[in-house]
Structures are given as structure tokens and as C-alpha cells.
Amino acid sequence: MLVRHMRTHTGKMPHSCRVCGYSCSKTSLMKHMKTHTEEKPHYCKVCGFSCSQKSSLVRHIRTHTGEKPHSCEVCDYSCSEKSNLVIHMRTHTGEKPHICKVCGYSCCAKSSLVRHMRIHTGEKPYSCEVCEYSCSEKSKLVSHMRTHTKEKPHTCKVCGYSCSVKSSLVRHMRTHTREKPHTCKECGYSCYGKSSFVNHIKTHKRKKPHSCEVCGYSSSEKSKLVSHMRTHTGEKPHTCKVCGFSCSQKSSLVRHIRTHTGEKPHSCEVCGYSCSEMSTLVTHMRTHTGEKPHTCKVCEYSCSKMSTLVRHMKTHTGEQPHTCEVCEYSCSKKIFLLAHMRTHIKEKPHTCEVCRCSFAQKSHLVTHVRIHTGEKPHTCKVCGFSCSIKSSLVRHIRTHTGEKPHSCEVCGYSCSEKSKLVIHIRTHTGEKPHTCEVCGYSCCRKSALVRHKNSH
């Protein structure tokens, strides 16, 4: 006994394996030899699992019984294997014994270091059997497979939203709790997602030694300054061989080429959506996370796209940059101008399948179809009145509130509907647009003309 004990001090291992040279104590050597003979005398009676060591069988049995005999004295964590408890304790002590020789990264578990090393080696041992996707971690492959199976096991208990990745659910829950756990220590900026936070931090940390002599633009990389200078010189050295399109940056040409090839290399891990640009994918992911990083400084409005915020700001500035070339009509959104232009060219692309009536705008068709279906989705909370058009409900509500927002600038007359004000203004201008084709009688109201025609 004393001889064996002294070996713990001297480190001497007198028993060696003749196959691989491994040295250890006599009892350990007997267990080790089974790795060469592939002898597995210990069997699990539940599932038939076999192993070379009894201790391995004991640990395996716990996967069936759920027994977790090893408990953390600091928190409530418990596990089935002592080695897992040793690793867990490092989260409390801060010990990180496994160090990367390439970049100095350290971690508490050897498995974490193995996964980290793949960043340097580029190794991706886990491959999808359906497509060509490969990754460095098994958990990522499991998440990816759900893009094929459409499985969404993680469900929000508040609104029923479901997703394939647990991290997406965690981010989504913050849209309910309004929690913004990522806070910038320099300026106090906070956000839902870590990726948005990382991008924000770069705005503080980046040194920008390369400056433009024309406009003062500065960048952290010389190559970016070279690209920027082309905005002043107008140089476009990168040309598409298919259509002749030219641009100042190579990355822009790469994205353009995808309009010809149809390539969409950026895919959403949640729903399988794919696109040609990374920035488009980042914006798309916000439909899952509910993140709205772009906020209006005037009101509390927030949105997921910068372009949407730009359009929103026009509601405060009153800016209407889109102008009709035919008449003086102007608006804040291009889509509004496109709809307006159809009033000039008489184009009506949206047709009712029931009566073949056609409209210039899709929203008008949707409202029209309700004549056939009888649908009245807009309901008054005061009296239960319902209608097919939202504007009709707005006008109806004024019968309860007494609101009369439309006023005559001549005499102070006010009314609840704009059409009534138009008719009233004619009493001042003397305009009589409605004329009888029989006798030439004219009047300012269409209803008066209808009554007149009955006299003929």
C-alpha cells in the first residue's frame, strides 16, 4: 500500500501497455487493455448498451433513471457525472484552464476549446444530408435541419409565435417584456439583440486614421477610403460582363451579378428565407426577433428598416419629394405617386373576379369586393354600427363626438364631411357643375339635379 502511495509523489508508473506504450497502475492497465481487445463485458439491461468499464455502465444507467448525484454547493445545478460538476464549478471560480495556442482564447471545458479551434482550422465536420450546408458545431446542424423539416419546437406562451432556434425565442420574448439587456457603457444606448450591440460598439472603438481631403470622411481602413474617393471622381472600374453595369466597389458588382445568376447565399435559420445580400437578411431576421432599432426622435415611433424611418420622418417635416409630371400633385411616398399616375393614364390593373369592375389601386379593389361578400370589418364601439370602409367609420364616429373638422374660410361654416364642405363652398362661388341635358338647368348638388329630372 505504501509503495503504491509513494507513486503519487514520484509519478512513477511501473506498468506499461505493450500495444501503445501507455503507463499506469496495474488495475488501470487491466481496464486500458480492453480498449485494444474491444472487450465490452458490461451490458445495460434497458437498451443493450455495452462498455469496457463498470464505471461507464454506472454513468450510462443514470440516463435512464435520471439520477443526478453530483450537486453544486453554490447554486442548484446537479448532474449525473462528476466531470461535468468539475467543469460547472469553473463558472463560479472563473477558472479557464484550456487555452488556445493560436489566439490566447481560454475556456473552462475542453470541448469548448475543440469547437473554438475550428475557427482557426476552418474545419466543418457536420454536414447536411439534404443540401451542401456544413458547420463546425452539431447544435448548428440540428437548427439548420429544421429549415428542411419546418419544425419549430420553441413557442412563445404570450402570442403563440414559434421558431426553430431557442435563441430566437429568447430575443422574441424581449418584444413582450421590453427588456434591452445589451447596454453601451459610453453613451447608454440599449438594444434587444447582441448583433446590434456589437455593431454599435464599433462606432465608438473604431480609429479612423484615413481621411478624405474633399469632404472630411474618415475610415479605419485605407481600402475604404480608396472606394470612397470614387464618389468624388466618378470612377467605376468594376464592370458586369453580362449587361455592362459598372460600379465603384467590387462588392457591389458581386451583389449585382446575383441578379443574373439568381444566387441567394444568405439564408435564414428560422424560416428558410434566402436572399442575395447580407444586409437584407439582417433586416429580415427582425421579423422574427421583433427588433426595431430605428427610432423617431420626434415621436416614439420605431421600425426595423431605415428606409421606413426616412418615410416616417416626412410626416413630421411635411416633405413631399415625389411630384407628378402631369399635374401639381406631390406626395411623400413613391408608391402613392405610382397610384396617382394611373388616374392620368387610366390604367386599372386590379379587376374584380365577380363583376369585372377594375380599379387603379389594389386597396380600392379590396374595399369593392366587400360589396359582394357583405363583409363589414369596421365596427363602432359606441352603437355597434358596422361598415366596409374605414373612412365611413371615421365619419360615423363624428355623429357621437360632434366633431366638425372641415371649416369654410369665408363664413365659418363647419361640417363633419369634406364632401359637404365642397358643396357649401359653391354657395359662395356660384359654381353649378350639375347640368340637365334636356333643358340646361344647372345646380350645385347632384341630388337637386336628380329631383329636377323627375319633373321631365
Protein Blocks (a to p, Z undefined) as FASTA:
>chain_A
ZZmmmmmmnopafbccfklopacdfklmmmmmmmmnopafbccfknopacfbfklmmmmm
mmmnopafbccfkbmcdcfbfklmmmmmmmmnopafbccfklopacfbfklmmmmmmmmn
opafbccfkbmcdcfbfklmmmmmmmmnopafbccfknopacfbfklmmmmmmmmnopaf
bccfknopacfblklmmmmmmmmmpccfbccfklopacfbfklmmmmmmmmnopafbccf
klopacfbfklmmmmmmmmnopafbccfknopacfbfklmmmmmmmmnopafbccfkbmc
dcfbfklmmmmmmmmnopafbccfkbmcdcfbfklmmmmmmmmnopafbccfklopacfb
fklmmmmmmmmnopafbccfknopacfbfklmmmmmmmmnopafbccfklopacfbfklm
mmmmmmmnopafbccfklopacfbfklmmmmmmmZZ
